[in-house]
Amino acid sequence: MDTLTDVLNHIRSSGALLGRTLANPPWSATFAEQASLSLVTMLRGEAWIVDSSASYRLEPHDIAIVVGPDACDVTSDPDASPAPLYIQTEAGICLDDAGNTADSIGLGTRTCGTQLDADDAMLTGTFTVAGRVADRLLSALPRVVVVPRGAQRTAGLRLLEAEIAREEPGQQAVLDRLLDLVLVGALRDWFALPDVQAPGWYQAASDPIVGTALAAIHDTYDQPWTIELLARQAHVSRATLARRFTELLGEPPMSYLAGWRLCVAADLLERGDITVESVAREVGYSSAYALSAAFNREYGVRPSQYRRDIARQSELVSQAG
């Protein structure tokens, strides 16, 4: 398994907030869902994503990915600054500019705006994810990623556009899977753009030496890997693997392995009541004590305390919502 696949297995839509906005210029919409990733594309017309002082133009069927929970605006005219048609909240509720529920903009299931035959049509979807594994991807992306239509190599967006217009049993499941497909395709296409510096772990996946070692680590990180065993897996010497791995990823193989194990351990601690001992065994540590020592060195807190801190944060977020 390559690193991108492993990371994206932790970023999957489920019951995703996905919808269309139909409006005539000038218009704007504010997205304040506190999502980890937001996908925006124009099905008809042009728009700009406005974030702080920067604006990003979207032509029809360009795909934009907005990273992070901070609110952002999408508008037909960044110079006109029209009042928001709606403000979409974390709960998926649309409010008008005065803070009232914007019931008047509903045009059917997953569709809002001014009229069905409006000049502009925008499609948006959000992903809410958390965890150390997902951070590997999120930290490698700028605030806004734009993939031009001409650089897209998959048909996911066309399929998503067709499906959102249907109202049939199983639609949410289909939309979730298509949204995942669009995200994966957009990320691969963006990393492939000539002016983009892809992260080392992405570039390394296609390296015949390092890619083999990375796949072994991600497929079986619970195994007692050594530099010698990884080198044997890649059919090179230990020195060759260590040098090439460090050149591409900025750290030696065993350091990467340790970091990945701890990322997975942290996510396992967040997801349930699995014991620290079981987590340790699952990610390749000989005992809870060994995991605890390594975890504390990496994150400055013991696994049990980390779990309590995450649970407390989740409770506070729920109370605030």
KETOR-853685 format. One record per residue (C-alpha): x, y, z; residue in one letter; chain; residue number from 0. Coordinates in Angstrom, 3 decimals, always signed. Example, Ala and Ser with C-alpha at 12.3 -4.5 7.8 and 13.67 -1.06 7.14 Angstrom:
BEGIN
lomar east +12.300; north -4.500; up +7.800; resn a; chain A; resi 0
lomar east +13.670; north -1.060; up +7.140; resn s; chain A; resi 1
***
This chain:
BEGIN
lomar east +0.000; north +0.000; up +0.000; resn m; chain A; resi 0
lomar east +1.356; north +3.453; up -0.871; resn d; chain A; resi 1
lomar east +1.311; north +6.311; up +1.632; resn t; chain A; resi 2
lomar east -1.412; north +8.330; up -0.116; resn l; chain A; resi 3
lomar east -3.764; north +5.331; up -0.109; resn t; chain A; resi 4
lomar east -3.041; north +4.703; up +3.554; resn d; chain A; resi 5
lomar east -3.659; north +8.340; up +4.466; resn v; chain A; resi 6
lomar east -6.835; north +8.602; up +2.380; resn l; chain A; resi 7
lomar east -8.229; north +5.483; up +4.043; resn n; chain A; resi 8
lomar east -8.480; north +7.741; up +7.107; resn h; chain A; resi 9
lomar east -10.228; north +10.523; up +5.147; resn i; chain A; resi 10
lomar east -13.505; north +9.183; up +3.843; resn r; chain A; resi 11
lomar east -16.861; north +10.880; up +3.530; resn s; chain A; resi 12
lomar east -19.827; north +9.402; up +5.364; resn s; chain A; resi 13
lomar east -23.137; north +11.219; up +5.231; resn g; chain A; resi 14
lomar east -21.190; north +14.108; up +3.774; resn a; chain A; resi 15
lomar east -22.564; north +17.629; up +3.530; resn l; chain A; resi 16
lomar east -22.877; north +17.883; up -0.225; resn l; chain A; resi 17
lomar east -24.996; north +20.305; up -2.186; resn g; chain A; resi 18
lomar east -25.567; north +22.679; up -5.094; resn r; chain A; resi 19
lomar east -25.997; north +26.432; up -5.038; resn t; chain A; resi 20
lomar east -27.839; north +28.066; up -7.940; resn l; chain A; resi 21
lomar east -27.765; north +31.862; up -8.263; resn a; chain A; resi 22
lomar east -27.463; north +34.787; up -10.634; resn n; chain A; resi 23
lomar east -24.511; north +37.179; up -10.176; resn p; chain A; resi 24
lomar east -23.686; north +38.953; up -8.027; resn p; chain A; resi 25
lomar east -23.814; north +36.450; up -5.165; resn w; chain A; resi 26
lomar east -21.671; north +35.052; up -2.383; resn s; chain A; resi 27
lomar east -21.856; north +32.212; up +0.148; resn a; chain A; resi 28
lomar east -19.933; north +31.702; up +3.377; resn t; chain A; resi 29
lomar east -18.846; north +28.242; up +4.516; resn f; chain A; resi 30
lomar east -18.283; north +27.993; up +8.263; resn a; chain A; resi 31
lomar east -18.684; north +24.248; up +8.809; resn e; chain A; resi 32
lomar east -15.263; north +23.878; up +10.484; resn q; chain A; resi 33
lomar east -14.517; north +21.048; up +8.054; resn a; chain A; resi 34
lomar east -11.044; north +19.583; up +7.643; resn s; chain A; resi 35
lomar east -11.373; north +19.674; up +3.857; resn l; chain A; resi 36
lomar east -13.923; north +21.388; up +1.632; resn s; chain A; resi 37
lomar east -14.347; north +20.691; up -2.068; resn l; chain A; resi 38
lomar east -15.702; north +23.457; up -4.325; resn v; chain A; resi 39
lomar east -16.371; north +23.417; up -8.057; resn t; chain A; resi 40
lomar east -18.428; north +25.493; up -10.467; resn m; chain A; resi 41
lomar east -20.756; north +23.461; up -12.681; resn l; chain A; resi 42
lomar east -21.788; north +26.646; up -14.513; resn r; chain A; resi 43
lomar east -20.288; north +30.103; up -14.399; resn g; chain A; resi 44
lomar east -17.172; north +31.383; up -12.653; resn e; chain A; resi 45
lomar east -16.447; north +32.215; up -9.033; resn a; chain A; resi 46
lomar east -13.662; north +33.157; up -6.653; resn w; chain A; resi 47
lomar east -12.721; north +31.607; up -3.339; resn i; chain A; resi 48
lomar east -11.825; north +34.487; up -1.036; resn v; chain A; resi 49
lomar east -9.637; north +33.642; up +1.929; resn d; chain A; resi 50
lomar east -8.153; north +36.477; up +3.973; resn s; chain A; resi 51
lomar east -6.440; north +38.698; up +1.393; resn s; chain A; resi 52
lomar east -6.103; north +36.052; up -1.338; resn a; chain A; resi 53
lomar east -8.583; north +35.185; up -4.106; resn s; chain A; resi 54
lomar east -8.577; north +32.020; up -6.203; resn y; chain A; resi 55
lomar east -10.463; north +31.993; up -9.497; resn r; chain A; resi 56
lomar east -12.577; north +28.975; up -10.434; resn l; chain A; resi 57
lomar east -13.586; north +28.443; up -14.040; resn e; chain A; resi 58
lomar east -16.266; north +25.843; up -14.900; resn p; chain A; resi 59
lomar east -15.317; north +22.362; up -13.620; resn h; chain A; resi 60
lomar east -12.080; north +23.457; up -11.972; resn d; chain A; resi 61
lomar east -11.834; north +21.695; up -8.613; resn i; chain A; resi 62
lomar east -10.726; north +23.533; up -5.480; resn a; chain A; resi 63
lomar east -9.860; north +21.970; up -2.127; resn i; chain A; resi 64
lomar east -9.919; north +24.282; up +0.891; resn v; chain A; resi 65
lomar east -7.862; north +22.978; up +3.812; resn v; chain A; resi 66
lomar east -8.659; north +23.671; up +7.440; resn g; chain A; resi 67
lomar east -11.636; north +24.681; up +9.588; resn p; chain A; resi 68
lomar east -11.492; north +28.451; up +9.094; resn d; chain A; resi 69
lomar east -14.486; north +29.965; up +7.289; resn a; chain A; resi 70
lomar east -14.124; north +31.019; up +3.654; resn c; chain A; resi 71
lomar east -16.272; north +32.862; up +1.128; resn d; chain A; resi 72
lomar east -17.114; north +31.909; up -2.437; resn v; chain A; resi 73
lomar east -18.379; north +34.746; up -4.613; resn t; chain A; resi 74
lomar east -19.208; north +35.586; up -8.196; resn s; chain A; resi 75
lomar east -17.382; north +38.925; up -7.857; resn d; chain A; resi 76
lomar east -14.688; north +39.532; up -5.230; resn p; chain A; resi 77
lomar east -14.772; north +43.285; up -5.929; resn d; chain A; resi 78
lomar east -18.527; north +43.713; up -5.482; resn a; chain A; resi 79
lomar east -18.595; north +42.036; up -2.021; resn s; chain A; resi 80
lomar east -22.303; north +41.084; up -2.163; resn p; chain A; resi 81
lomar east -24.013; north +40.051; up +1.085; resn a; chain A; resi 82
lomar east -23.963; north +36.265; up +1.571; resn p; chain A; resi 83
lomar east -26.842; north +34.386; up +0.009; resn l; chain A; resi 84
lomar east -26.374; north +32.039; up +2.978; resn y; chain A; resi 85
lomar east -23.899; north +31.035; up +5.672; resn i; chain A; resi 86
lomar east -23.526; north +27.281; up +6.066; resn q; chain A; resi 87
lomar east -22.818; north +26.272; up +9.660; resn t; chain A; resi 88
lomar east -21.095; north +23.267; up +11.173; resn e; chain A; resi 89
lomar east -24.473; north +21.583; up +11.712; resn a; chain A; resi 90
lomar east -25.290; north +21.916; up +8.008; resn g; chain A; resi 91
lomar east -27.870; north +24.654; up +8.668; resn i; chain A; resi 92
lomar east -27.995; north +27.593; up +6.257; resn c; chain A; resi 93
lomar east -28.426; north +31.043; up +7.792; resn l; chain A; resi 94
lomar east -29.021; north +34.340; up +6.053; resn d; chain A; resi 95
lomar east -26.863; north +37.418; up +6.572; resn d; chain A; resi 96
lomar east -28.922; north +38.391; up +9.640; resn a; chain A; resi 97
lomar east -28.430; north +35.008; up +11.295; resn g; chain A; resi 98
lomar east -31.925; north +33.670; up +10.592; resn n; chain A; resi 99
lomar east -32.593; north +30.258; up +9.092; resn t; chain A; resi 100
lomar east -32.509; north +30.749; up +5.342; resn a; chain A; resi 101
lomar east -35.576; north +28.685; up +4.498; resn d; chain A; resi 102
lomar east -36.372; north +30.780; up +1.445; resn s; chain A; resi 103
lomar east -33.324; north +29.610; up -0.480; resn i; chain A; resi 104
lomar east -34.259; north +25.926; up -0.594; resn g; chain A; resi 105
lomar east -34.822; north +24.600; up -4.133; resn l; chain A; resi 106
lomar east -35.122; north +20.920; up -3.294; resn g; chain A; resi 107
lomar east -32.937; north +18.193; up -1.818; resn t; chain A; resi 108
lomar east -29.298; north +19.333; up -1.551; resn r; chain A; resi 109
lomar east -30.041; north +22.377; up -3.702; resn t; chain A; resi 110
lomar east -30.411; north +26.003; up -2.669; resn c; chain A; resi 111
lomar east -30.311; north +29.396; up -4.330; resn g; chain A; resi 112
lomar east -32.519; north +31.775; up -6.243; resn t; chain A; resi 113
lomar east -33.881; north +29.761; up -9.212; resn q; chain A; resi 114
lomar east -33.325; north +26.401; up -10.877; resn l; chain A; resi 115
lomar east -32.213; north +27.912; up -14.203; resn d; chain A; resi 116
lomar east -29.793; north +30.385; up -12.612; resn a; chain A; resi 117
lomar east -26.699; north +31.391; up -14.551; resn d; chain A; resi 118
lomar east -24.248; north +30.012; up -11.978; resn d; chain A; resi 119
lomar east -24.212; north +26.577; up -10.335; resn a; chain A; resi 120
lomar east -21.762; north +25.646; up -7.574; resn m; chain A; resi 121
lomar east -21.171; north +22.191; up -6.084; resn l; chain A; resi 122
lomar east -19.647; north +21.852; up -2.606; resn t; chain A; resi 123
lomar east -18.770; north +18.952; up -0.324; resn g; chain A; resi 124
lomar east -17.000; north +18.698; up +3.021; resn t; chain A; resi 125
lomar east -14.876; north +16.180; up +4.895; resn f; chain A; resi 126
lomar east -14.486; north +16.274; up +8.661; resn t; chain A; resi 127
lomar east -11.496; north +14.199; up +9.707; resn v; chain A; resi 128
lomar east -9.104; north +14.052; up +12.620; resn a; chain A; resi 129
lomar east -6.037; north +12.161; up +13.683; resn g; chain A; resi 130
lomar east -2.307; north +12.010; up +13.252; resn r; chain A; resi 131
lomar east -2.451; north +9.947; up +10.043; resn v; chain A; resi 132
lomar east -4.713; north +12.475; up +8.314; resn a; chain A; resi 133
lomar east -2.353; north +15.242; up +9.441; resn d; chain A; resi 134
lomar east +0.289; north +13.756; up +7.146; resn r; chain A; resi 135
lomar east -1.807; north +14.886; up +4.198; resn l; chain A; resi 136
lomar east -3.320; north +18.071; up +5.601; resn l; chain A; resi 137
lomar east +0.073; north +19.444; up +6.629; resn s; chain A; resi 138
lomar east +1.404; north +18.872; up +3.097; resn a; chain A; resi 139
lomar east -1.283; north +21.030; up +1.454; resn l; chain A; resi 140
lomar east -1.613; north +24.808; up +1.156; resn p; chain A; resi 141
lomar east -4.797; north +26.508; up +2.333; resn r; chain A; resi 142
lomar east -6.364; north +26.375; up -1.158; resn v; chain A; resi 143
lomar east -5.577; north +23.862; up -3.908; resn v; chain A; resi 144
lomar east -6.983; north +24.450; up -7.411; resn v; chain A; resi 145
lomar east -6.923; north +21.735; up -10.073; resn v; chain A; resi 146
lomar east -7.811; north +23.159; up -13.513; resn p; chain A; resi 147
lomar east -10.295; north +21.216; up -15.588; resn r; chain A; resi 148
lomar east -7.636; north +20.504; up -18.209; resn g; chain A; resi 149
lomar east -5.405; north +18.783; up -15.631; resn a; chain A; resi 150
lomar east -8.081; north +16.380; up -14.387; resn q; chain A; resi 151
lomar east -7.628; north +12.761; up -15.411; resn r; chain A; resi 152
lomar east -10.675; north +11.060; up -13.873; resn t; chain A; resi 153
lomar east -14.419; north +11.244; up -14.542; resn a; chain A; resi 154
lomar east -15.404; north +11.459; up -10.866; resn g; chain A; resi 155
lomar east -16.753; north +15.008; up -11.028; resn l; chain A; resi 156
lomar east -18.969; north +14.277; up -14.020; resn r; chain A; resi 157
lomar east -20.432; north +11.260; up -12.199; resn l; chain A; resi 158
lomar east -20.961; north +13.287; up -9.024; resn l; chain A; resi 159
lomar east -22.728; north +16.053; up -10.951; resn e; chain A; resi 160
lomar east -25.101; north +13.531; up -12.478; resn a; chain A; resi 161
lomar east -25.828; north +11.704; up -9.223; resn e; chain A; resi 162
lomar east -26.631; north +14.756; up -7.107; resn i; chain A; resi 163
lomar east -29.525; north +15.570; up -9.445; resn a; chain A; resi 164
lomar east -31.132; north +12.175; up -8.730; resn r; chain A; resi 165
lomar east -33.303; north +11.324; up -5.736; resn e; chain A; resi 166
lomar east -33.233; north +7.546; up -5.503; resn e; chain A; resi 167
lomar east -32.701; north +4.996; up -2.717; resn p; chain A; resi 168
lomar east -29.021; north +4.645; up -1.828; resn g; chain A; resi 169
lomar east -28.154; north +8.109; up -3.100; resn q; chain A; resi 170
lomar east -26.207; north +9.152; up +0.000; resn q; chain A; resi 171
lomar east -23.987; north +6.061; up -0.222; resn a; chain A; resi 172
lomar east -23.284; north +6.746; up -3.901; resn v; chain A; resi 173
lomar east -22.560; north +10.421; up -3.227; resn l; chain A; resi 174
lomar east -20.142; north +9.544; up -0.407; resn d; chain A; resi 175
lomar east -18.171; north +7.213; up -2.637; resn r; chain A; resi 176
lomar east -18.142; north +9.613; up -5.582; resn l; chain A; resi 177
lomar east -17.005; north +12.466; up -3.341; resn l; chain A; resi 178
lomar east -14.122; north +10.273; up -2.160; resn d; chain A; resi 179
lomar east -13.266; north +9.544; up -5.798; resn l; chain A; resi 180
lomar east -13.264; north +13.231; up -6.719; resn v; chain A; resi 181
lomar east -11.019; north +14.071; up -3.751; resn l; chain A; resi 182
lomar east -8.496; north +11.327; up -4.521; resn v; chain A; resi 183
lomar east -8.398; north +12.254; up -8.201; resn g; chain A; resi 184
lomar east -8.010; north +15.960; up -7.469; resn a; chain A; resi 185
lomar east -5.126; north +15.356; up -5.071; resn l; chain A; resi 186
lomar east -3.279; north +13.104; up -7.505; resn r; chain A; resi 187
lomar east -3.822; north +15.587; up -10.324; resn d; chain A; resi 188
lomar east -2.623; north +18.500; up -8.182; resn w; chain A; resi 189
lomar east +0.512; north +16.667; up -7.051; resn f; chain A; resi 190
lomar east +1.228; north +15.930; up -10.742; resn a; chain A; resi 191
lomar east +1.134; north +19.606; up -11.791; resn l; chain A; resi 192
lomar east +4.580; north +20.781; up -12.971; resn p; chain A; resi 193
lomar east +4.760; north +23.743; up -10.573; resn d; chain A; resi 194
lomar east +3.751; north +21.753; up -7.472; resn v; chain A; resi 195
lomar east +6.342; north +20.338; up -5.089; resn q; chain A; resi 196
lomar east +4.714; north +17.109; up -3.907; resn a; chain A; resi 197
lomar east +5.649; north +15.850; up -0.417; resn p; chain A; resi 198
lomar east +8.469; north +13.369; up -0.198; resn g; chain A; resi 199
lomar east +6.247; north +10.490; up +0.824; resn w; chain A; resi 200
lomar east +4.167; north +10.995; up -2.344; resn y; chain A; resi 201
lomar east +7.163; north +11.145; up -4.668; resn q; chain A; resi 202
lomar east +8.752; north +8.168; up -2.962; resn a; chain A; resi 203
lomar east +5.823; north +5.892; up -3.797; resn a; chain A; resi 204
lomar east +6.945; north +5.685; up -7.430; resn s; chain A; resi 205
lomar east +10.617; north +5.140; up -6.594; resn d; chain A; resi 206
lomar east +11.520; north +1.475; up -7.314; resn p; chain A; resi 207
lomar east +13.657; north +1.235; up -4.187; resn i; chain A; resi 208
lomar east +12.027; north +3.469; up -1.600; resn v; chain A; resi 209
lomar east +8.497; north +2.731; up -2.821; resn g; chain A; resi 210
lomar east +8.992; north -0.966; up -2.063; resn t; chain A; resi 211
lomar east +10.237; north -0.244; up +1.458; resn a; chain A; resi 212
lomar east +7.402; north +2.231; up +2.071; resn l; chain A; resi 213
lomar east +4.793; north -0.282; up +0.940; resn a; chain A; resi 214
lomar east +6.248; north -2.864; up +3.309; resn a; chain A; resi 215
lomar east +6.100; north -0.398; up +6.202; resn i; chain A; resi 216
lomar east +2.529; north +0.666; up +5.504; resn h; chain A; resi 217
lomar east +1.229; north -2.834; up +4.808; resn d; chain A; resi 218
lomar east +2.842; north -4.506; up +7.843; resn t; chain A; resi 219
lomar east +4.014; north -1.838; up +10.297; resn y; chain A; resi 220
lomar east +3.384; north -4.306; up +13.137; resn d; chain A; resi 221
lomar east +6.221; north -6.551; up +11.927; resn q; chain A; resi 222
lomar east +9.702; north -6.429; up +13.531; resn p; chain A; resi 223
lomar east +11.299; north -4.573; up +10.650; resn w; chain A; resi 224
lomar east +15.011; north -3.790; up +10.631; resn t; chain A; resi 225
lomar east +16.970; north -1.801; up +8.073; resn i; chain A; resi 226
lomar east +18.424; north -5.092; up +6.854; resn e; chain A; resi 227
lomar east +14.994; north -6.677; up +6.322; resn l; chain A; resi 228
lomar east +13.667; north -3.608; up +4.534; resn l; chain A; resi 229
lomar east +16.743; north -3.502; up +2.304; resn a; chain A; resi 230
lomar east +16.276; north -7.158; up +1.471; resn r; chain A; resi 231
lomar east +12.638; north -6.421; up +0.588; resn q; chain A; resi 232
lomar east +13.820; north -3.674; up -1.795; resn a; chain A; resi 233
lomar east +16.652; north -5.867; up -3.194; resn h; chain A; resi 234
lomar east +19.396; north -3.369; up -2.357; resn v; chain A; resi 235
lomar east +22.051; north -2.935; up +0.280; resn s; chain A; resi 236
lomar east +21.316; north -1.339; up +3.633; resn r; chain A; resi 237
lomar east +23.475; north +1.656; up +2.740; resn a; chain A; resi 238
lomar east +21.693; north +2.195; up -0.578; resn t; chain A; resi 239
lomar east +18.250; north +2.037; up +1.001; resn l; chain A; resi 240
lomar east +19.191; north +4.322; up +3.886; resn a; chain A; resi 241
lomar east +20.736; north +6.910; up +1.560; resn r; chain A; resi 242
lomar east +17.927; north +6.903; up -1.008; resn r; chain A; resi 243
lomar east +15.175; north +6.852; up +1.646; resn f; chain A; resi 244
lomar east +16.681; north +9.789; up +3.514; resn t; chain A; resi 245
lomar east +17.128; north +11.779; up +0.284; resn e; chain A; resi 246
lomar east +13.451; north +11.447; up -0.628; resn l; chain A; resi 247
lomar east +11.749; north +11.578; up +2.763; resn l; chain A; resi 248
lomar east +14.188; north +13.582; up +4.867; resn g; chain A; resi 249
lomar east +14.604; north +10.874; up +7.498; resn e; chain A; resi 250
lomar east +15.987; north +7.308; up +7.692; resn p; chain A; resi 251
lomar east +13.722; north +4.264; up +7.206; resn p; chain A; resi 252
lomar east +13.617; north +3.258; up +10.869; resn m; chain A; resi 253
lomar east +12.785; north +6.798; up +11.957; resn s; chain A; resi 254
lomar east +9.921; north +6.914; up +9.442; resn y; chain A; resi 255
lomar east +8.679; north +3.525; up +10.633; resn l; chain A; resi 256
lomar east +8.665; north +4.670; up +14.258; resn a; chain A; resi 257
lomar east +6.826; north +7.877; up +13.384; resn g; chain A; resi 258
lomar east +4.213; north +6.038; up +11.348; resn w; chain A; resi 259
lomar east +3.606; north +3.487; up +14.102; resn r; chain A; resi 260
lomar east +3.011; north +6.292; up +16.582; resn l; chain A; resi 261
lomar east +0.636; north +8.075; up +14.184; resn c; chain A; resi 262
lomar east -1.438; north +4.918; up +13.888; resn v; chain A; resi 263
lomar east -1.260; north +4.335; up +17.643; resn a; chain A; resi 264
lomar east -2.548; north +7.852; up +18.331; resn a; chain A; resi 265
lomar east -5.492; north +7.338; up +15.980; resn d; chain A; resi 266
lomar east -6.329; north +3.970; up +17.558; resn l; chain A; resi 267
lomar east -6.352; north +5.594; up +20.983; resn l; chain A; resi 268
lomar east -8.873; north +8.155; up +19.719; resn e; chain A; resi 269
lomar east -11.303; north +5.655; up +18.262; resn r; chain A; resi 270
lomar east -12.330; north +3.409; up +21.104; resn g; chain A; resi 271
lomar east -11.668; north +1.696; up +24.397; resn d; chain A; resi 272
lomar east -8.927; north -0.606; up +23.083; resn i; chain A; resi 273
lomar east -6.291; north -1.064; up +25.769; resn t; chain A; resi 274
lomar east -2.870; north +0.527; up +25.486; resn v; chain A; resi 275
lomar east -1.384; north -2.981; up +25.550; resn e; chain A; resi 276
lomar east -3.513; north -3.978; up +22.538; resn s; chain A; resi 277
lomar east -2.578; north -0.797; up +20.694; resn v; chain A; resi 278
lomar east +1.092; north -1.511; up +21.368; resn a; chain A; resi 279
lomar east +0.840; north -5.016; up +19.908; resn r; chain A; resi 280
lomar east -1.143; north -3.795; up +16.907; resn e; chain A; resi 281
lomar east +1.468; north -1.242; up +15.871; resn v; chain A; resi 282
lomar east +4.532; north -3.390; up +16.506; resn g; chain A; resi 283
lomar east +5.668; north -2.570; up +20.050; resn y; chain A; resi 284
lomar east +6.562; north -5.373; up +22.442; resn s; chain A; resi 285
lomar east +4.601; north -3.956; up +25.364; resn s; chain A; resi 286
lomar east +2.487; north -1.082; up +26.591; resn a; chain A; resi 287
lomar east +5.544; north +0.221; up +28.440; resn y; chain A; resi 288
lomar east +7.613; north +0.350; up +25.226; resn a; chain A; resi 289
lomar east +4.824; north +2.169; up +23.382; resn l; chain A; resi 290
lomar east +4.291; north +4.570; up +26.273; resn s; chain A; resi 291
lomar east +7.951; north +5.553; up +26.356; resn a; chain A; resi 292
lomar east +8.117; north +6.140; up +22.591; resn a; chain A; resi 293
lomar east +4.746; north +7.937; up +22.561; resn f; chain A; resi 294
lomar east +5.841; north +10.274; up +25.343; resn n; chain A; resi 295
lomar east +9.066; north +11.113; up +23.500; resn r; chain A; resi 296
lomar east +7.135; north +11.940; up +20.324; resn e; chain A; resi 297
lomar east +4.057; north +13.726; up +21.690; resn y; chain A; resi 298
lomar east +5.080; north +14.745; up +25.204; resn g; chain A; resi 299
lomar east +2.264; north +12.794; up +26.868; resn v; chain A; resi 300
lomar east +1.539; north +9.195; up +27.849; resn r; chain A; resi 301
lomar east -0.987; north +7.241; up +25.712; resn p; chain A; resi 302
lomar east -3.575; north +7.045; up +28.502; resn s; chain A; resi 303
lomar east -3.406; north +10.794; up +29.098; resn q; chain A; resi 304
lomar east -3.553; north +11.439; up +25.345; resn y; chain A; resi 305
lomar east -6.791; north +9.461; up +25.167; resn r; chain A; resi 306
lomar east -8.296; north +11.391; up +28.071; resn r; chain A; resi 307
lomar east -7.297; north +14.718; up +26.506; resn d; chain A; resi 308
lomar east -8.887; north +13.792; up +23.168; resn i; chain A; resi 309
lomar east -12.072; north +12.624; up +24.894; resn a; chain A; resi 310
lomar east -12.269; north +15.886; up +26.841; resn r; chain A; resi 311
lomar east -11.794; north +17.936; up +23.672; resn q; chain A; resi 312
lomar east -14.538; north +15.986; up +21.894; resn s; chain A; resi 313
lomar east -16.886; north +16.531; up +24.822; resn e; chain A; resi 314
lomar east -16.240; north +20.265; up +24.795; resn l; chain A; resi 315
lomar east -16.882; north +20.435; up +21.045; resn v; chain A; resi 316
lomar east -20.152; north +18.525; up +21.479; resn s; chain A; resi 317
lomar east -21.282; north +20.837; up +24.268; resn q; chain A; resi 318
lomar east -20.428; north +23.888; up +22.157; resn a; chain A; resi 319
lomar east -22.443; north +22.502; up +19.240; resn g; chain A; resi 320
***
